Amino acid sequence: MTAKKIKNIFMQGPVPASFIGESIQQHSAKTGIGGHSIFLGQVRADAIDGKEVSAIEYTAYEEMALAKMHSIREDIFAKYDLICMHVYHSLGKVSAGEICLFVFTSSAHRKAAIDACNETVERIKAELPVWGKEIFSDDTSQWKVNK
């Protein structure tokens, strides 16, 4: 058995809606799929200490993050009966209202797709060395703390 190639999950800037739509459309040829689950993470315009978040600037320790994502992918495929999984995470500046995370899982049955998608998102948030700097409308900033 050959080792699976580590996939690059990062893209500069927001994840475009057209990219999401094309990704879904490309799966219509895979007729063994009965269910997809999709998570879209969007930058919120949170109000913090009287200031509004206008964007988040994402940075990552890419080599470590890609290795960790590969490990998460392997764990999820071993646990759930998936046909495929796609993950895309933004780097750089993403404005409020734009998509910064796209997780797409597919399986013969919906439960595996939904459960795998949920677990993948939770593990990405908890385990990947990716950081977000919240940029406020007054151009000040602070490092984001995940809740």
Secondary structure, DSSP 4 states (H G I P E B T S, - for coil): -PPPPPPP-EEESPPPHHHHHHHHHHGGG-TT--EEEEEEEE----EETTEEEEEEEEEE-HHHHHHHHHHHHHHHHHHS-EEEEEEEEEEEEEETTSEEEEEEEEESSHHHHHHHHHHHHHHHHHHS-EEEEEEETTS-EEE----
